[in-house]
């Protein structure tokens, strides 16, 4: 067995036995090199392999952390983040990063799709989404003023979908586009990751009047989040 393989196997066994748990911090390269009597290059190679296998995440200037958590979500349907998490037995939570109001005239595309006037104000909300206290996504949402003019900080840390439903919104259709890209420096900080690929889901959500009620860009940590689609024998796509 090669030296770096011995290090990889050691930490895999620690994870398997439950000695190392999600978000536990591993020793640095230099310390691992001493512990296993290897060079820093060998220690670095072992950590890179663990990262490639989605067992750890390496954050530049911060450290290496156990990161084995992941989950699947159906791409089809209008379930909220909270509903998806609860259905999977996962504890959801959110952290509010930013909340502002923009005059609709400054975002003409959204103004026209929301069918609102120039001086009406669109809600802009930035939040980090957590699953079992692990940051898995950051979302940037633009919400119509059709159903509420003002909100408080407590409300927008909860489910926006639930809030819209309570105000009478009926979700009729949604268009989602998926792309992959690298995170910005801000997203690295918010999601506690390094140069790991993100899965971007851009969604346009419409109500019963065919008015746009929410435009959202969600950036999911690629190693933590998997989308799937079910297609039956007739070629129909639907939610399980």
Secondary structure, DSSP 4 states (H G I P E B T S, - for coil): --HHHHHHHHHHHHHHTTSS-TTPBPPPHHHHHHHTT--HHHHHHHHHHHHHTTSEEEETTTEEEE----EEEESSS---HHHHHHHTT--EEEEEEEEEEEEGGGSHHHHHHHT--TTSEEEEEEEEEEETTEEEEEEEEEE-SSS-S---TTGGGS-HHHHHHHTT--EEEEEEEEEEEEPPHHHHHHHT-SS-EEEEEEEEEEETTS-EEEEEEEEEETTTEEEE-EE-TTS-EE--
